[in-house]
Amino acid sequence: MKFNTKQVADRITPSLNTQSGRLKNLPKQAYNFFVSVTPIDTGYARSRTQLRGNTIDANYPYAIPLDRGWSRQARDGMTKPTEKYIRNYLTATRRK
């Protein structure tokens, strides 16, 4: 029995590589957004917020009250708007 084989163009790998590249940048972009919505009084909260791997670390004693809307500058805190940013980013990335 004989079989003829034919190489078919690989169309999925380039797409996966593109998506992977976009997702690779997501933690840094989410961090930048998180910092941008962090209220400013003295700048301490923003300066003490760091990206550690894929985790945003708000390392200051009043991080939880700020995230719960304690500041008039950020009534929704920082986490909820950042989650919305990530959802919108992923939705836009899917379309490309």
N, C-alpha and C positions, 0 to 999 in steps of 0.2 A: 504494500500500500504506500502511495506517495502523497506527500502534502507539500503544497507550495506555501511558503511564508512570505509575508510582506510586512515591512516595518511601517507602522502607523505613527503619524506625528503625535508626539506627546504634548497635549494641550493643557493638561492639568498641572504639571510641575511648575511652569512659569507663573501660573495663577497662584499656586500655593506659596511660592517664593515671594511674590509681591505681597500677599496677605501677611505672611510671616514677618516681613520687613516692617509693615505698618504696625503690627501688634508689638513688635520689639520696642518701638518708640513710645508706646502707650504709657508705661509707668512714668516716664519723664514728663510727658505732656500733661498727664493727670496731676502730677506733683506741681508743675508750674501753674496749672489752673487753681489747685487747692490753695497755694500760696497767694495767688492773685485775689482770691475771695476772702482771705484771712483779714480780719479787721486790723487797722493800723491805729495805734495810740502812740506808743513809744517805739514800735517796730520790733519789740522783743519777741512777740509770738511768731512773726514771719522769720526772724533770724534763727529761732530755735526749732523751726520745722525743717526736717531733713528727709531725703529719700534714701532708704537703706534697702538695697536690692529692689524689690517690687513693693515695698511697704513705705507708706508715708508716716513718718514719726513726728507727731506734734509733742515735743518734749518741753512742756512748761506746765506749771501747776493749774492754770485756769483753762486748759484746752477743752475739757468737757463742758464747762459752762459756755464757752464761746461757741462750741459746736452745737449746743442746744439753743442758740439764738439769744444769748445774754447781751450781746452788743447790738446797738441800733444799726451799726454798719453792716451786719450780717445776720439778719433775722432768721434766715434758714440755716445758719451755721455754715460749715464748710463741706461737710461730708455729703449732704444731700445734693447741693449744686454740682459737686465733683462727680457723683454717681450719674447725674443727669448728663453731664458733659461726656462721660465715658459711654453711656448708652447712645447718645447722638453720634459720637465718633465711630462706634462700631456699626451703627446703622448706615452712616455715610460710607464707611469702608466696604461694607457688603455690596453697595451699589456700584462700586468702581470695578 
